Structure formats: C-alpha cells, structure tokens
C-alpha cells in the first residue's frame, strides 16, 4: 500500500526538493535498510512526518568526525550528500559535524538528511523507533520534470 506526501523542507536536498510530491510504500515485516529514504513520525512531535536517509540499523555503531560519517568503523561513501557550510563545528559546539560514537539499539534507526548542514535528524533527536516508521520513499511523482525513483 502506498501513501502520498509532499516535501516541505530543504533537509533532503539535492535528492528531494521542497514541493516534490512523494509516494511512500508502507512498511511490511522487514525494516528499512541502510541507504534507503524513509518517512517517519517525528519523535518529539509524532503529528509531523519527516523524511530522512537511514544511515545505521540496530546494532550498528555510528560516529561523525569532521562531517565524515563512519558506520562500524568505516567511512560511508555518500554521493548524495550536500554540505552548504564549508566550516566545521568543533566537538562540543553542537552535534552537527562531530557526533558519537553511539550504538543503535534494537528497534532503532539512525537517520540523516542529505542536506547535512541543514537537517534536524538523529544527531539532534536520537534514533527513530520502529514504531514511528511509516514506510520507504519510493518515487517522486510531481512535478512532471522531477518524476523519478528515489535512491
């Protein structure tokens, strides 16, 4: 079963733009995989829907060092990431550019926006519980110039 949503923030640029209309495939028995973009209810306010990329799944260890994401000790290759701010915030300033390490608990998912310097994500609100997941973002269906599968 699919559900339609509209993107309302810049947090997933350049992959998903403000105003893009998305199809979300409702989750079945299997949870999301690393690299997938998911829809979920925002943990501090479940009345809001968010869209982010799954970076780590239960049992993974995540760390961010000077904007480079490491999962289980290995740097991620992230061709989809945008960094709009060339500065690097030092550890202790906030969690944006230097984070963790943390181990993702059972039933949790660590998510980040592709617009890494302008995203409210797991660095700030923690992992997303499986019970808050809505589904996988599968396709941009509007506007016509942007129709495509989401990866």
WOCOR-V546965 format. One record per residue. N is the residue number from 1. RES is the residue in one letter. SS is DSSP state (A for helix, B for strand, O for the rest). D_FIRST is the distance of its C-alpha to the first C-alpha in whole Angstrom. Layout:
N;RES;SS;D_FIRST
N;RES;SS;D_FIRST
This chain:
1;X;O;0
2;X;B;4
3;X;B;7
4;X;B;10
5;X;B;13
6;X;B;17
7;X;O;19
8;X;O;22
9;X;O;25
10;X;O;26
11;X;O;26
12;X;O;23
13;X;O;26
14;X;O;27
15;X;O;23
16;X;O;21
17;X;O;24
18;X;O;24
19;X;O;22
20;X;O;20
21;X;B;16
22;X;B;14
23;X;B;10
24;X;B;8
25;X;B;6
26;X;B;6
27;X;O;9
28;X;O;9
29;X;O;13
30;X;O;14
31;X;O;15
32;X;O;16
33;X;O;19
34;X;O;22
35;X;O;21
36;X;O;18
37;X;B;17
38;X;B;15
39;X;B;14
40;X;B;16
41;X;B;18
42;X;O;21
43;X;O;23
44;X;O;26
45;X;O;24
46;X;O;21
47;X;O;21
48;X;O;20
49;X;B;17
50;X;B;19
51;X;B;18
52;X;B;20
53;X;B;21
54;X;B;21
55;X;B;24
56;X;B;25
57;X;O;23
58;X;O;25
59;X;O;29
60;X;O;29
61;X;B;32
62;X;B;32
63;X;B;35
64;X;B;35
65;X;B;39
66;X;O;40
67;X;O;36
68;X;B;36
69;X;B;33
70;X;B;34
71;X;B;31
72;X;O;33
73;X;O;36
74;X;B;35
75;X;B;35
76;X;O;31
77;X;O;31
78;X;O;29
79;X;O;30
80;X;O;27
81;X;O;29
82;X;B;31
83;X;O;34
84;X;O;36
85;X;O;38
86;X;O;41
87;X;O;43
88;X;O;42
89;X;O;42
90;X;O;44
91;X;O;43
92;X;O;43
93;X;O;43
94;X;O;39
95;X;O;36
96;X;O;35
97;X;O;37
98;X;O;38
99;X;B;36
100;X;B;36
101;X;B;36
102;X;B;34
103;X;B;32
104;X;O;28
105;X;O;28
106;X;O;26
107;X;O;22
108;X;B;23
109;X;B;22
110;X;B;24
111;X;B;23
112;X;B;25
113;X;O;25
114;X;O;26
115;X;B;28
116;X;A;30
117;X;A;33
118;X;A;31
119;X;O;28
120;X;O;28
121;X;O;26
122;X;A;27
123;X;A;30
124;X;A;31
125;X;A;28
126;X;O;28
127;X;O;25
128;X;B;22
129;X;B;21
130;X;A;18
131;X;A;17
132;X;A;17
133;X;B;14
134;X;B;11
135;X;B;10
136;X;B;11
137;X;B;12
138;X;B;12
139;X;B;13
140;X;B;16
141;X;B;16
142;X;B;19
143;X;O;22
144;X;A;22
145;X;A;25
146;X;A;22
147;X;O;19
148;X;B;19
149;X;B;17
150;X;O;17
151;X;O;19
